[in-house]
Amino acid sequence: MGIVLNQSLKNTIITYFGFGIGAIYTLYLYPILLGATYYALTNYILSAANVIMPLFAIGMQNTLVKFYSQYETEAERSQFLSFTILFPVLMCIPLGLIGLFFYDDILIFVSKKNAVVREYIWLIPFIGLCMAYFEIFYAWARVHMHSVFGNFIKEVGLRLFSLLALLFVYFKWITVIEFVYVTAGIYFFAFLVTMFYAFYIKKPVFQFGIPTNVKNIMEYTFYIILSGSVANLLLDGDKMILNQYMKIENIAYYSVATYIALVISVPSRAMHQITYPITAKLMHENKHDELNSLYKKTSINLQMVGGFVMLCIFVNINQLYEIMPKDYAGGVLVVFLIGLSKYFDLILGNNNAIIFNTKYYRAVLFLGVFLVVVTVALNVIFIPIYGIMGSAFATLLSITLYSLAKLLFVVKRLDLYPFTNQTLYSMALTFALFLAFYFWQFPFNPLISIVLKSILVTIAYIYLNYKFVISIEINRVIDTILRKLKFME
């Protein structure tokens, strides 16, 4: 667990730093400088690109992680790495031809409610392709146990350049229309930087050959495309559906709320970068007990860290919306609904990594496809009636059902269980502190109130979790810090 906790902590710090930068422009600069229309447009383009990204990547980012450790010779590894880079290029050609053939039909469909989308539609596949190859080269680095730099580019670099572009808008060096194109250029630049870093870690020796186990690879890849599509549709599909039923400005209001809630999932995203290859290795070596131990540790550690983040958000949410434009205030309940879904998914630890490295992943993926259909149906039903609140409820229901199904699958099929008594203690502590602080309002400026309440919540949360030894690993980290600060011998 040493390398996991070490790199996970680094990745978490980097990711939260990136989210902090993102919060500046998501909550304040975007609404003010771009306005609701172009803020929503930018979010719609990025969400749509993220949804189609798995089709361009052809699942190679996960395939690379799963199969790389199974090759024994350097020649086999080089051939496999070459295959993961070159094969998606071949597959993108027919996708591009299909897109060109149905271009007019797609254009009419996506812009029937919001005509502003029309002239920017070509940016969606361009950004999707950049995202796809970023993930592939990031996986290249991760299989060599280098997850921090790629995570920095993904979580901090992209947001720093977006912040810089917004400053260009502020100083009127570029227009809001040009900002949309600059955003596409930022994703292209991130892909190039990650590619050169991956080649620096492991110099490529390109071989135009097919791996010996190509049948297993292609079968796994097909299902990973499904899994990636499921995950991204559950994450961003709601924004695409909102575009079909409501004015595009509503995507801006919804995006702010989902961004706030998404902060809860940061520890999971950070830990996943390093636990995925380790899980794949343990599965390949049939080390069941070590895998079960890792499963429990990732679950309680993520629950403790994610629970703290969720608590800070929930007790401060009203004050946070007080310092935002009034048009966005309707998103408070959205934050609660989406936040709870992220928390439930988070406490499952490295559940996804376990499933996608077993022979049973097919059944769960088809279940995921079914739940996407359910999600789309729920959005179509609830959005016309309840607006963005209906979309949030549909997301909560679908993600919760999907997470529960995956949990039951791992427990029943693999005899792995993530929860312990500490799980219940952690939930009880988090809920008790929520009740204690949510209704306690300071008569100060909202920003000052957020800072003061967050400090008190932090002290209480850390003390109680440390006192009840919710996570042994995190207690050890705290002990180490206390020793360095001379508070302990």
N, C-alpha and C positions, 0 to 999 in steps of 0.2 A: 504493500500500500504506500510505501515511501515515495516512489516516483510518481504515483497517481496523485497523492496529496500535494506533493511539491509542484508538479506542473499544473495541477488543477487550481491551486491557489494563485499561481502566476497568471494562468488563463482567466481566472475569475476577476482578479484585480484589473487586468488589461481590459476585459470585457466591460466591467463596471465603469472604468475610466472612459471607454468608448461610449457607453450608454449615457454617462454624464455629459459628454460633448453633445451627443444626440439629443439629450433633453433640452439643451439650450436652444437648439434651432427647431426641434419638434414642437416644443411647448410655447415658444415665444417668437423666434425669428421667422419660421415658416408662416404662421398665421398673419404676422404683421407685414413682412416684406413681400411674400408671394400672394397673399390673399387666399381665401378659401378655395377658389377655383383652381389656381395653378398648384397650390399645395395638394389638393385632391388629385389633380392630373398626374403629378409626379409620383404620388403614392400608388395610383392605379397602374401606371406603367411598370413600376418596380414590382408590384404584387403580381401582375400578369406575367412578367418575365420570370419571376420566381416559380410560378406555377408550371410554366413550360420548360423550365431549366432541366428537370430530370429526363425529358425526351432528348435534349441535346447531349447531356452527359452520358446517356445510355447506361446509367448505373455504375459507370466505371470507377467513380470515387470510392464506392463501397466494395466493389469487386477487387480493386487493388489492395485494400486493407485485408480482406478475407483470404486471398490466395497468395499474397506475396511471401508470407512466412512458410508456405508449403514447398517452395522451390529451394533446392539444396545447392545448386551450382550457380556461379556468377553468370554464366551464359544463359541459363534458364530465366534468371531474374531479369536480365537485360531484355531478353525477348518478350517477356511478359510486360515489362514497363513500356516497351515500344508499342505493344498491342493496345494497351490502355490509352495511349495518347493518339494513335492513328485511327483506331476503329471508329470513334465518335465522328471523325471528319467524314468518313464514308457514309455514315448513317445520316448526317445532317443534310446531305445532298438531296435525297428523296423528300425529306421534310420541307426543305426549301422550295422544291418544285411543287409540292402539294399546296404550300402557302401561296405561291404565285398564281396557281390555277384557280384557287378559291378566294383570291385577294378581295375582289369586289364584294362577295357575299359576306366575308368576315368584316369588312369595313362597314357595311350597312348594319350588321348585327350589333357590333360594339358601340356604334355611334348613334343608334336610333333614339336614345334618350338624351345623350350629351354629345352634341356635334363637335365640341372642342377636342375630343379624343381623335378625331378623324385623321388629321395631318401628322400625328405623332405615332401612329400605330406601328410603323416599321422599326421604331426604337425598341419595341418589345422583344422581337426575336434577336436583335443585336445584343441587347443587355443580357438576355437569357443565355446566349452562347458564351458571353464573357463570364457569367456566373458559373456556367458548367465547367469551363476549363480552369477557372480559379479553383473550384472544388477538387478537380482531378489532380492538379499540381499541389494543392494543399495536402491531399491524401498521400501523394508522393513523399512529401516531407514527413508526414506523420508516421509512415511505416518505418522510417529511419529514426523515430522517436524525437522528432523536432516539430513540436506542435505550437510553440509559443509565437514564433515570428508570423506564421500564417494567421494565427488568431489575432495578432496585433493589427495586421493589414485589414482583416475582415471587420473587426470590432472598433478599431481606433482610426486606422488610416482612411477608410472610406468616409467616416464621419468628419474627420479633420478637413478633408478636401471639400466635403459638402458645406461645412461651416465656412471655409474660405470662399467658396462660390457664392454663398449667401452674402458675405461681406462685399463681394464684387457687385452684387445687386444693390446693396445698401449705398455704396458709393457711386452707383449708376454707371459702372464700367461695363456691365452687361445688363440686358433686359431680363424680365421673368421668362420670356420665351427662350432666350439663349441659355438660361439656367437649365432648362429641361435637357437641352443638347449637351451641356457641360456635364450634367449628371451621368449621361451615357458614356462620355469620355472618361470619367472617373472610374467607372467599372472596367473599362478597357485597360486603363493604366494599372489597376489592381491586379488584373489577370497577368499582365506582362511582368510585373515585379515578382509575383509569386512563382511564375514559370522560371525566371532566372535564379531565384533563390533555390528552387527545387533542383535545378541543374547544378547549382553550386554545391549542394549537399551530396548529390549523386550524379556525376557526369554521365549523360546519356550515351549509350552505344546503340544507336537505332538499328534494329534488325527487322526486315520485312518478312516476318514469318508468323506462323500460327502456333500458339502453345499446344503442347500435347494433350492437355486436359480441356481443350476448347469447348467440348460439349457441356461439361460441368460449369464452365465459366459463363457460357451463353445462357444456360438455363437459369443460373443464379442472377445474371444480369437482367434477364427479362422480369423476374420477380422484384428485383431492386428498383426497376423503373416504376413498377406498380407502387411499391412502398414509398418511393420518393414523391410520386404524384399524389398519393394519398396524404402524406404528411404536409406537402405544400398546399394542397387544396384545402385541407383543414385549417392551415395557417392563413392563407391569403385568398382563398376562394370567395369568402364572404364579401370582400371589397369589390370583386369582379361582379358579383350578383347585385350588390348595391348600385353599381353603375347602370344596371339594366332596369331598375325600378324607381330610383330616386335621383334628384338633382345631384350633380357631382360634388357639390359642396359638402354633402353629408358624409362622403368618404373622408374628408378632412376631419370632421368631428369624430368620426368613428376611429380614424387612424391615431388620433391623439390618445384616446382612451385605451386602445389596444397596445399602443407603445408603452404606456405607463404599466399596464398589466404584464407586458412581455418581460419587463425587468425581473419579474419573479423567476423566470425560466433561465436566467443567465448562468447560475451555478451549474445547472444541468448541461447547458451548451458547453461550458468551459471544461467540465469533467469528462464529457463525452469524447472530446478530442484525444485524450490520452487513454481512457478506459477501453475504447473500441478495439485498438490493436492488441491490448493486453487480454481482453476478453476472447478475442479470436484465437490468440495463442493458447490460452487455457483450455478452450473448447477443443482445439486441434490435438492437444496433449491429453485430453480426457481427465483433467484434474478437477473432479466434481467438487470436492471439499473446499479447495482454494477458490473455485468459482462462486460457491455458495457464500463463502466468507466475504468475497469482494462485493457480491450482490447486496448483502446486508449492510456493509460499510458504506457503499455508495448511497444506499437508500437513506440511512439515518443522517449521514453527513449533508446530503442534499436537502433533506427535510429541515434540518436545523438551520442551515444557511438560507434556504429559500423561504422558510417560515419567518425568519427575521425580516427579510426584504418585504414579504407580503404584509407583515404586521406594520412596518413603517409606512408603507403605502396606504393601507386601509385606514389607519388612525389619523393620517394627515390629508386624506383625499379632498375633504371639503375646503380646507385652507388652500390646497394646491389649485383648485379650480377658481378660487376667489381672485387669484392674480393672473388669470387668463381671460381672454375676451369672452363676454357673456354668451355668445352664440355657441360656445363649446360646453357650456355647463350641463347639458343634457347627457353627457357621457359618464357621469358619476356611477350610475348603476351598471353601466357597461364594464367599467373597471372591475367592479366586484364579481360580475359573472365570468368574465374572461380570466381574471386573476385566480379564482377558485379552480377553474379548469387547468390552468398552468401548474398550480400547486399540487393537484392530484397526480398529474402526469410526472411532476418532478420527484415525488416521493417513491416512484417505482425504480429509482436508481438506474443501473445500466441495463434495464429491461430490454430496450430495443437492440442493443449490441448482442445480447444473449440470443434473442429470437432470430436475428438475421445471420447468425453463425451456426444455426442448426438445420437439420434436414426437414424440420417441421415448419419452416418459415412460410411455405406456400399457403397453408390454410389460413394463417393470420393475415396474410396480405390480401387474400380474396375477401376476408371479413372486412378489411380496411376499405376495399373497393365498395363493398355493400354500404358501409357507413358513410362514404363520400356521397353516394346516391341519396342516403337518408339526410345528410347535411344539406345538400342542394335542395332537396324537397322541403325540408324544414325552413330554410331561408326563403324559398319561393312562397311558402305559406305565411310566415311570420313577418317578413319585411313589409309587404303592402299594408299589414294591419298595425304593426307596432314600430315600424321604422328601424333605426339602428339598434333599438332594444331587442327587437325580434331576432335580428342577426346575432346578437350577443348570446341570447338564450339558446338559439340553434347551435352555436359553437360550443357552449358549455355542455349541452346534452350530448352532442356527437362525440366530442373529445373524451368526456367521462366514460361513455359506453365503450369507446375504442380502447381506452387505457385499462378499463376493467376486464375487457375480453383478453387483452394481452397478458395481464397479470394472472388470470385464471389459467391461461394456456401454459405459462411457464411453471406454475405451481403443479398442475395436473400432469403435464407431459415430462417435465424435467426434474421434478422433485426439488425445485429451488424456491426458497421463500424469502422475501426481502424484509418482512416486518418482524419486530421483536416487541417486548414490553416498552422499550424506549420510544417506539413509534407512538403509542398511546399517550405516554407522559409528555412527549413533545407537542402533540396536538392539544392536550389539555392546557399546557403552559401558554401556548400561543393564543388559544381562545380566551383564557382568563385575562391575559394582558390586553387583548383587544377590547374586552368589556371594560377594563379598568381605564383605558386611555382614550377610546373613541369618543366618549361623551364628555370628556374633560377638555374644555375649550379655554385657551388663554385670551385675555382681552388685549392682545397686542396686534401689531402688523402681521399679516399672514405668514410672511417669510420668517419673521422672528419666532412666531408660534411653531412653525414647522421645525425649526432648528432646536428649540427648547424641548419640544415633545419628543423629537427623535433622539436627543441625548438621554432623556429619562428612560425611554423605551430600550435603548441600547444597553444602558447600565443594568436595568432590571432583567432584560432577556439574557444577557451574557452571564450574569450572576446566577440566575435560577438554573439555566442549562448546565453551567459548570458545577453548581452545587449538587444537582441530581445526576451528574455524569451521563448526560444524554448521548454524547459521542466521545468515546475514549480518545480517538485520534485528534479531535478538536481540543479536548482538554489538554492533551500533550502539547499542542501548539501554543495554547494559552500559558501553560507552565513554562515553556521555553521562553516566551516573551517576558513573562514575569521575572524569570531568572536574569535575563539580559538587562532588565530594568532594576535589578537588585531588590525586587519585592519578595523573592523566594531564595532559599539556599539551594 
